[in-house]
């Protein structure tokens, strides 16, 4: 037993350290001098990176709050026509990667796009006769990101409003608050930790965004890292930028963890009563419907319609053998990464259950930190150690066998799978742990007392009970990998393309209409987890009524 | 003067009527209680008084002012009604002082502080101003919830199962404590509970509610010894209901012996049910004994026996622990009391 425990713990710790490797590699470079390039950066673009990243985060933060919180309140506490539909439809923008919505709106709003064209037709204006807002700007990037990231705040705020003891709101009524005062004095402060959690998740995505800002020409840390790594070829300076970005991420991570802890205290009741929604009066109800539909239209329906029309116009010329290879690559890669992540998550999850200790918990925490780290940072974080390893191996084989092995790790799919696992292990670990958590330890004991061996307990009890969670874990990672852009872009082997990369390349070449089909396919797969999410929401509703 | 008056109150949810034609009057300074099994409509009634539910018939009158009719419902926040919930519903983001201050936030700060201090002393938690709800035990949270509801000096205090989340052993003593606080403040209160011990310990008068109808309104003593119908007879306390036949204005014939009776309610026929409390049943060993002991429960100072009479009727008997009978033994039954409560045969 002692040795078994030791082996478990060693294994878990190794896994955790491997997952933390990219972060360690990035921070290790902080101490490597790269004076010239760094000075050049500091003198020229560093303040741009800083300010743009700051403005972007600030803008997106305000945007997701202004959209997410009111929508959550309307959908959880008020009654108006179509509320039950909006409640889950408003999750759909989550299926839309920010870079795709950015390409779509650019295509729609630029000079040759349908909006400006019809404007000219209507008014008879020509080029230069009128002013039209440029979507490819910092403001544009803020709008795009806010439109697809607000569901994080919406989702968590909504859950918080629903979880609040209805008695707390009623008690504030008996103490002289009307409905709106109750909202601002009680409901909103109680939901604050959840809202902050949602906000920090949205901001982590904002910091991680590469596709949108790159396309809009907004120079932020992610584009800066990319440029310094490839354009200037200075790995140390790129790593130092990455380390700087990481410190912002860590602040968000701390904020998120702290507000999750705080939320526990804010959990006000164990007794749930059916929520009596406030029926909105005629004009209020119309405003609510208008607000919900506008958000849904801009965040999902309009871009999807545009993508669909592009796809219909172009599919004949696009679907050929290279396109099929593209799909094959994307699906195969995503599936492999998802299965790989599931296996790791199972090992970590079971390790935590079977041999719980502070060390194991720490290992699991460390291993699941990757979800906060931007793909660009992970990419260079894995490239640094594996490129070094390849160089050493080649040096060795050169001297021993007088032949080169090539880029065994850093030039193959291995490094891509590794990076995906660093980034998305948290997703599958969380799902697996939630599934395991639902199986009470007494059930294991009951199984053992009825003559099952430990492995039989696993196969006969846990597997059937966890089937749903395992499938969900695979699905979630699958979709995330399919959408992932910056890490794939940096780490893919030569000539290896995926849907996301192809969309990026076509859009960068200003062939937006052709980017429609691969983009639409990514969005379509992205809808699957949204449906899963909305199903689990409707289930939690059913339990919500006493 | 009556502080709270409900007349012919009816409350509907869609097609189901949760409360039927209820009349209640509570005098100034009295503590009243609505007692009934879960789903009887008592919480609905309480919520209607608080202004959370709309009436479909009747009216509610508080302190001489009509506050609810089917046509209009005065908003909760304008009723001057305090409420204590089963889960206390303290605001977790506010300190204890801010929780108590919540209802009197428009008063001058000095007055607020004074009132907070006064109330914390009243509920025996002085010096707790800066604590937070999650740092308090369940019983302490409950007392703070009470203090918070009392702060604005409400015209009426409503308590919704206020001791429901406490241990059974604690409930009675807590109820007595709360009663003393309310009496000290001269508060008119209405309590809702399903636990009769809680009701007995706390209330001056009690209304028994079943299936949305008020079955009886009276003191605990009246409910126990003079139930108006079979439901109240079986819901309050322990006892046995046996068949009876009215002989004349003072006597009712039963299988055991003719008994004296009170007729509190209108009797529909001369075939009735007689309530016999276990403490009135005396057992003895006799040769021609016919009642069979089928089970017994040790209650400390007493044994509770279940008997089966020769006509298959069941009877409960409470005997001191010194009198011991065995299961299967046959005993003679003698009734100690002269007057018994008689109710209609059918349970409505």
Interface residues (C-beta under 8 A of the other chain):
Chain A: X165 X167 X168 X170 X171 X172 X173 X174 X175 X176 X177 X178 X185 X186 X189 X190 X192 X265 X266 X267 X268 X269 X270 X271 X276
Chain B: X50 X51 X52 X75 X76 X77 X79 X81 X82 X83 X85 X86 X87 X89 X90 X91 X92 X93 X102 X103 X106 X132 X134 X148 X149 X152 X154 X158
